[in-house]
Amino acid sequence: MVLEFLNDLKSKVSKKDFNIIFAMTREDIRFNRKSFNKKTTPEEFIEIFKRCCVALSRCS
């Protein structure tokens, strides 16, 4: 599920943007894990990734 989502998105955005979005997502998950001891489900990962994608598109 996650791999399919990532492969689909990879084909729609540039490699640079994909790497930026992935880094944003990773940092968000790390922050929540360290600060709140929160685990991330695959569905939550996809939602976080989508939010980061929207945030990046608004900043560009």
Sequence and secondary structure as in RCSB ss.txt:
>XXXX:A:sequence
MVLEFLNDLKSKVSKKDFNIIFAMTREDIRFNRKSFNKKTTPEEFIEIFKRCCVALSRCS
>XXXX:A:secstr
 HHHHHHHHHTTS HHHHHHHHHHHHHHHHHHHHHH     HHHHHHHHHHHHHHHHHH 
